Amino acid sequence: MTHTMPPGAALLLGFIREAEVGRRDRASYEVIYAHRQNCLKKPLTAMTLGEVIAAQKTWSKSHGSSAAGGYQFMRATLIGLLRDVPWLEEDQFFEPGLQDRLGLHLLNRRGFASFLAGEITLAEFGRRLAMEWASLPVLAESDGDRRRVKRGQSYYAGDGLNRALVKPDKVEAVLRQVFSAARPADATPGPAEDVPAAIARPEGRRKPVARSGRFWTWLLTAGGTIITALKELNLVALDWRVQLAILTTIVGFAVYAISSMPAVRDALGLGR
């Protein structure tokens, strides 16, 4: 890589270049489809982007595809990038640094940041990469460009031109390395799972005991019950031991009700 890349991106782009053209060194940026770069009048990296796009117009007929560079950019892809990327100009040389930046743009367009954030699964990101680079296989059975494709097949299987050149296990291993390289050391390890993690809900603030309606309801109920019992049932005429037993029962129920409140248990340091 000739310029700074986000963590993990250089590793993934190097892997993609090797899958697409069979190497990841400086010469990988010179390759055109079917390794026919020797037919060019000048090296690919010495051409401007505009010159590459113009030359690609005839490559599909003469070479079988317009794919060019380390990431095998199709002519339609480069035209789209020229339209969508604000800083990209036709007079820029198609040198390794530019190809890397465009490769990174394609990664981001396919959900690289979402993968690193755990928002999409490893299999889904693999499928998106396979849609961009035909040499990469899908990692799970899914709908392809022309038909249903199985794990390990190219997304474009059945077009008579493309096939996967890498085993799915290898892609998964690299994506796990990329995921680990791009995350802080104290982050949760492992790529995104199929089941989203549950969202933790903040625990609500509890009311102080003195402001709890339930606390005062039970307290006043207990007090009122005692007064009513003494007044209406003429408990004062009963033996003092009977009075004590009745009052103890009433107070016991009130204490139990109040102490069962979470706020009270927290205040007293009791477990729930």
C-alpha positions as CSV (number, residue, x, y, z in Angstrom):
1,M,0.0,0.0,0.0
2,T,1.3,3.4,-0.9
3,H,-0.8,5.5,1.5
4,T,-2.5,5.2,4.9
5,M,-5.3,2.8,5.1
6,P,-7.9,2.1,7.9
7,P,-6.9,-0.8,10.1
8,G,-7.7,-4.1,8.4
9,A,-8.3,-2.5,5.0
10,A,-4.8,-3.1,3.7
11,L,-5.0,-6.8,4.7
12,L,-8.3,-7.3,2.9
13,L,-7.3,-5.4,-0.2
14,G,-4.1,-7.3,-0.5
15,F,-6.1,-10.6,-0.2
16,I,-8.5,-9.4,-2.9
17,R,-5.7,-8.5,-5.3
18,E,-4.2,-11.9,-4.9
19,A,-7.5,-13.6,-5.5
20,E,-8.2,-11.5,-8.6
21,V,-4.8,-11.5,-10.3
22,G,-2.8,-14.1,-8.5
23,R,-0.3,-11.8,-6.8
24,R,-0.2,-8.8,-4.4
25,D,3.1,-7.2,-5.3
26,R,3.7,-4.0,-7.3
27,A,3.2,-5.9,-10.6
28,S,-0.4,-6.8,-9.5
29,Y,-1.5,-3.3,-10.3
30,E,-0.5,-3.7,-14.0
31,V,-2.7,-6.7,-14.8
32,I,-5.6,-6.7,-17.2
33,Y,-8.0,-9.5,-17.8
34,A,-6.4,-12.8,-18.8
35,H,-3.0,-11.3,-18.1
36,R,-2.8,-9.7,-21.5
37,Q,-1.1,-6.6,-20.2
38,N,1.8,-7.2,-22.5
39,C,-0.5,-6.3,-25.4
40,L,-0.8,-2.7,-24.1
41,K,1.3,0.1,-25.7
42,K,2.3,1.3,-22.2
43,P,2.0,0.0,-18.7
44,L,-1.4,0.3,-17.1
45,T,-0.1,2.4,-14.2
46,A,1.5,4.9,-16.7
47,M,-2.0,5.5,-18.2
48,T,-4.4,8.1,-16.9
49,L,-7.8,7.0,-15.7
50,G,-9.4,8.6,-18.8
51,E,-7.0,6.6,-21.0
52,V,-7.8,3.3,-19.2
53,I,-11.6,3.9,-19.6
54,A,-11.1,4.7,-23.3
55,A,-9.0,1.6,-23.9
56,Q,-11.4,-0.7,-22.0
57,K,-14.0,0.0,-24.6
58,T,-12.5,-2.6,-26.9
59,W,-11.1,-5.0,-24.3
60,S,-14.3,-7.0,-23.8
61,K,-14.2,-8.0,-27.5
62,S,-10.4,-8.5,-27.8
63,H,-9.6,-9.9,-24.3
64,G,-12.9,-11.2,-23.0
65,S,-13.4,-8.6,-20.3
66,S,-12.6,-4.9,-19.6
67,A,-11.2,-5.8,-16.1
68,A,-8.1,-3.8,-15.3
69,G,-5.7,-3.3,-12.4
70,G,-5.1,-5.0,-9.1
71,Y,-8.8,-5.0,-8.3
72,Q,-9.9,-5.8,-11.8
73,F,-12.0,-2.7,-12.2
74,M,-14.6,-3.1,-14.9
75,R,-15.2,-0.2,-17.3
76,A,-18.7,0.4,-16.0
77,T,-17.3,0.5,-12.4
78,L,-14.6,3.1,-13.3
79,I,-17.2,5.2,-15.1
80,G,-19.4,5.0,-12.0
81,L,-16.6,5.9,-9.7
82,L,-15.6,8.9,-11.9
83,R,-19.2,10.1,-11.5
84,D,-19.6,9.4,-7.8
85,V,-16.2,10.2,-6.2
86,P,-15.8,14.0,-5.9
87,W,-12.0,14.0,-5.9
88,L,-11.5,11.6,-8.9
89,E,-10.5,13.1,-12.2
90,E,-9.8,11.6,-15.6
91,D,-6.3,13.0,-15.8
92,Q,-5.1,11.1,-12.6
93,F,-2.7,8.4,-13.3
94,F,-3.9,4.8,-12.7
95,E,-1.0,4.1,-10.3
96,P,-1.1,1.8,-7.3
97,G,-2.1,4.5,-4.8
98,L,-5.1,5.5,-6.9
99,Q,-6.1,1.9,-7.4
100,D,-5.9,1.3,-3.6
101,R,-8.1,4.3,-2.9
102,L,-10.7,3.2,-5.4
103,G,-10.5,-0.3,-4.0
104,L,-11.2,1.1,-0.5
105,H,-14.1,3.1,-1.9
106,L,-15.6,-0.2,-3.2
107,L,-15.1,-1.9,0.2
108,N,-16.9,0.9,1.9
109,R,-19.7,0.8,-0.6
110,R,-20.1,-2.9,0.1
111,G,-20.5,-2.3,3.9
112,F,-16.9,-2.5,5.2
113,A,-17.7,-0.1,8.1
114,S,-20.9,-1.9,8.9
115,F,-19.1,-5.2,9.1
116,L,-16.4,-3.8,11.5
117,A,-19.2,-2.3,13.6
118,G,-20.9,-5.7,13.9
119,E,-24.0,-4.5,12.1
120,I,-23.9,-7.2,9.3
121,T,-22.7,-10.8,9.6
122,L,-19.5,-12.2,8.2
123,A,-21.6,-14.2,5.7
124,E,-23.5,-11.1,4.5
125,F,-20.3,-9.1,4.1
126,G,-18.8,-12.0,2.2
127,R,-21.8,-12.1,-0.1
128,R,-21.4,-8.3,-0.8
129,L,-17.7,-8.8,-1.6
130,A,-18.6,-11.6,-4.0
131,M,-20.9,-9.3,-5.8
132,E,-18.0,-6.8,-6.3
133,W,-15.2,-9.3,-7.0
134,A,-16.2,-12.4,-9.0
135,S,-13.2,-14.5,-7.8
136,L,-14.5,-14.5,-4.3
137,P,-17.1,-17.1,-3.3
138,V,-20.4,-16.6,-1.4
139,L,-20.1,-17.9,2.1
140,A,-23.6,-19.3,2.3
141,E,-26.2,-20.4,-0.2
142,S,-28.0,-17.4,-1.7
143,D,-29.4,-15.9,-4.8
144,G,-26.7,-15.1,-7.3
145,D,-26.6,-12.9,-10.4
146,R,-28.2,-15.6,-12.6
147,R,-29.3,-18.4,-10.4
148,R,-29.2,-19.8,-6.9
149,V,-25.6,-20.4,-5.9
150,K,-24.1,-22.6,-3.2
151,R,-21.5,-21.9,-0.6
152,G,-18.1,-21.7,-2.4
153,Q,-19.5,-20.6,-5.7
154,S,-19.0,-17.3,-7.4
155,Y,-22.0,-14.9,-7.2
156,Y,-21.8,-14.8,-11.0
157,A,-21.7,-18.6,-11.5
158,G,-23.5,-19.5,-14.7
159,D,-22.4,-16.5,-16.7
160,G,-19.8,-18.7,-18.6
161,L,-17.0,-16.3,-17.6
162,N,-16.5,-16.1,-13.9
163,R,-15.8,-18.7,-11.2
164,A,-14.6,-18.5,-7.6
165,L,-10.9,-18.8,-7.2
166,V,-10.7,-18.9,-3.4
167,K,-12.1,-21.4,-0.9
168,P,-14.8,-20.0,1.4
169,D,-12.9,-21.1,4.5
170,K,-10.0,-18.9,3.4
171,V,-12.2,-15.9,2.9
172,E,-13.7,-16.4,6.4
173,A,-10.3,-16.7,8.0
174,V,-9.1,-13.5,6.4
175,L,-12.3,-11.6,7.3
176,R,-11.9,-12.7,10.9
177,Q,-8.3,-11.4,10.8
178,V,-9.5,-8.1,9.3
179,F,-12.2,-7.8,12.0
180,S,-9.7,-8.4,14.8
181,A,-7.1,-6.0,13.3
182,A,-9.6,-3.2,13.0
183,R,-11.0,-3.4,16.5
184,P,-9.5,-2.2,19.8
185,A,-7.8,-4.8,22.0
186,D,-10.5,-4.6,24.7
187,A,-13.4,-4.9,22.2
188,T,-15.6,-8.0,22.1
189,P,-13.8,-10.5,19.9
190,G,-15.3,-12.3,16.9
191,P,-17.2,-11.1,13.9
192,A,-20.9,-10.1,13.8
193,E,-23.3,-12.9,14.7
194,D,-26.5,-13.8,12.9
195,V,-28.6,-12.8,16.0
196,P,-28.2,-9.2,17.0
197,A,-27.0,-8.6,20.5
198,A,-29.8,-7.5,22.9
199,I,-29.8,-3.8,23.6
200,A,-29.2,-3.1,27.2
201,R,-31.9,-1.0,28.8
202,P,-30.8,1.5,31.4
203,E,-32.3,0.8,34.8
204,G,-34.8,3.4,35.9
205,R,-34.2,5.5,38.9
206,R,-36.0,4.4,42.0
207,K,-38.0,6.8,44.1
208,P,-36.7,7.5,47.6
209,V,-38.6,5.5,50.2
210,A,-40.1,8.6,51.8
211,R,-41.6,9.6,48.4
212,S,-43.1,6.2,47.7
213,G,-46.9,6.1,47.6
214,R,-46.9,2.4,48.4
215,F,-44.8,3.0,51.6
216,W,-47.2,5.6,53.0
217,T,-50.3,3.5,51.9
218,W,-49.2,0.5,53.9
219,L,-48.0,2.6,56.9
220,L,-51.2,4.5,57.2
221,T,-53.3,1.4,56.6
222,A,-51.5,-0.4,59.4
223,G,-51.9,2.6,61.8
224,G,-55.6,3.1,60.8
225,T,-56.3,-0.6,61.3
226,I,-54.8,-0.5,64.8
227,I,-56.9,2.5,65.8
228,T,-60.1,1.1,64.2
229,A,-59.6,-2.3,65.9
230,L,-59.1,-0.7,69.3
231,K,-62.1,1.6,68.8
232,E,-64.7,-0.5,67.0
233,L,-64.0,-4.0,68.2
234,N,-63.5,-2.9,71.8
235,L,-60.2,-4.7,72.0
236,V,-59.3,-2.8,75.1
237,A,-61.7,-5.2,76.9
238,L,-59.7,-8.2,75.9
239,D,-56.9,-9.8,77.8
240,W,-53.7,-7.8,77.2
241,R,-52.0,-10.9,75.7
242,V,-54.8,-11.2,73.1
243,Q,-54.5,-7.5,72.3
244,L,-50.7,-7.9,71.9
245,A,-51.2,-10.9,69.5
246,I,-53.7,-9.1,67.3
247,L,-51.5,-6.0,67.1
248,T,-48.4,-8.0,66.4
249,T,-50.2,-9.7,63.5
250,I,-51.3,-6.4,62.0
251,V,-47.9,-4.8,62.4
252,G,-46.2,-7.9,61.0
253,F,-48.3,-7.8,57.8
254,A,-47.5,-4.0,57.4
255,V,-43.8,-4.5,58.0
256,Y,-43.7,-7.4,55.5
257,A,-45.5,-5.4,52.8
258,I,-43.2,-2.4,53.3
259,S,-40.0,-4.4,53.4
260,S,-40.9,-6.2,50.2
261,M,-40.6,-2.9,48.3
262,P,-37.4,-2.8,46.1
263,A,-36.5,0.7,47.2
264,V,-36.7,-0.4,50.9
265,R,-34.7,-3.5,50.3
266,D,-32.0,-1.5,48.5
267,A,-31.9,1.0,51.3
268,L,-31.5,-1.8,53.9
269,G,-28.9,-3.6,51.8
270,L,-31.1,-6.7,51.4
271,G,-30.9,-8.9,48.4
272,R,-33.8,-9.1,45.9
